[in-house]
Amino acid sequence: MKIYAAILAAGRGERFGSDKTEAMLGDRPVWRWSLDTYLSHPLIDRVILVTTEEKAPALSRELGNEVLIAVGGATRQESSRAATVEADPDGILLIHDAARPFVTHEVITRTIDAVLRNGAAAAAMPVSDTIKEIGPNGIKTLDRTKLVAMQTPQGSKVEILIRAHEATTDSFTDEMALVESQGVIPEIVEGDPINFKITTPEDLARARAHVGCPETRVGIGYDIHPFSNDPDRKLFLGGVYFPDHSALDGHSDADVLLHAATDALLGAAGLGDIGQHFPNTDRRWKGEPSLTFLRHAAGILQAAGWRIVNLDITVIAESPKIMKKALEIRTTIADALKVDVTRVSVKATTNEKLGSIGRGEGISTFATASISSFVPHA
């Protein structure tokens, strides 16, 4: 009897804010941890990676013949079905969430043994908290000695899964609920507390703490804008208004300081650049305050499990005098990033009359950002 394992990694990460399975955990993305564990298990004959249509070609090239690539659907049940059709009907299929990176050989073996005995089985953990059911007639305290929290793997004989998928159009949250709908009573085996699911950025921070590799990255941003001849434009630097001075020319408010800072943050996390997120061909961003871009960068960094350690910005301009408003700029940026002001540095220098900046034709800015996989101390 051939034993298959399917890693479900076709989710969009809507609750998380980004694809959590692609977040780096040590030296590998989250999905690779469980994949490698199943590949190394002596009882597993074939591993299936269920992914999105967009990622499938690249993953197929990366993994070669070692792993079978399947394209999942919009729901877990559709992705589970996609894995089922790739397996031998006479075999066993284990389904595993890619967002559970720390599954162990012991849990996998216990699940396989139980499927062989019973036809269907899954790992689970006893519930330690008191659980209450809130309904229209009041609150009911449930007997936690009879409750378990489901984990993966969840396994079944393939023919049971095929029959269950074909027999129902109802939606189920896991494979055991699916087979239960066909009268199959799965065996519950002991899971593992470390086999937790990454659902929130805090879960990702916990996972990174577990692997013992706090990761720090550095990104560099640069931007330059010429001064504008439009008398109606206003000069903003670091989100702070500088009156009585020519404005910078650009599609948005042309805040050269915030553009460099945004690119530094995005670059550190490998999340693209400001032009990808806010293209100047899109009229929505015409005249947009650049604090919008900075807040966006901070949000997607947080969703991906990154925290800002510090941001160091150098403005190069003959005028205006930046440092007289340096604290206001630092405070504005810190508020937008939701960090302490001591984590933001702003410096200014001239170009000693050299080049276009030295001739007073515009302003340029360099920014360096460092980010960490842990929440930094305030």
Secondary structure, 3 states (H helix, E strand, C coil): CCEEEEEECCCCCCCCCCCHHHCEECCEEHHHHHHHHHHCCCCCCEEEEEECCCCHHHHHHHHHHHCEEEECCCCHHHHHHHHHCCCCCCCEEEEEECCCCCCCHHHHHHHHHHHHHHCEEEEEEECCCCCEEEECCEEEECCHHHCEEEEEEEEEEHHHHHHHHHHCCCCCCCHHHHHHCCCCCCEEEECCCCCCCCCCHHHHHHHHHHHCCCCEEEEEEEEEEEECCCCCCCEEECCEEECCCCCECCCCCCCHHHHHHHHHHHHHHCCCCHHHHCCCCCHHHCCCCCHHHHHHHHHHHHHCCCEEEEEEEEEECCCCCCHHHHHHHHHHHHHHHCCCHHHEEEEEECCCCCHHHHCCCEEEEEEEEEEECCCCCC
